[in-house]
Amino acid sequence: MQTKIQPAQWLPVIVQEATLPEVIPIAIKLNGITFDCQPGFDEDTLTKILQVVQHHVQ
């Protein structure tokens, strides 16, 4: 008994380059508190928050 071998059928493969987001969110960890800063966060508000935390930690 002979097995008939079928020719291989090739499928197209599309390779895409991995892209990173233009702006990456950051997390600031300070004395057990984590501040998550998403793209577009308000720098003045973050500065005020960090000043308050620094004042109460000292």
Buried (B, 14 or more C-beta within 10 A) or exposed (E): EEEEEEEEEEEEEEEEEEEEEEEEEEEEEEEEEEBEBEEEEEEEEEEEBEEEBEEEEE
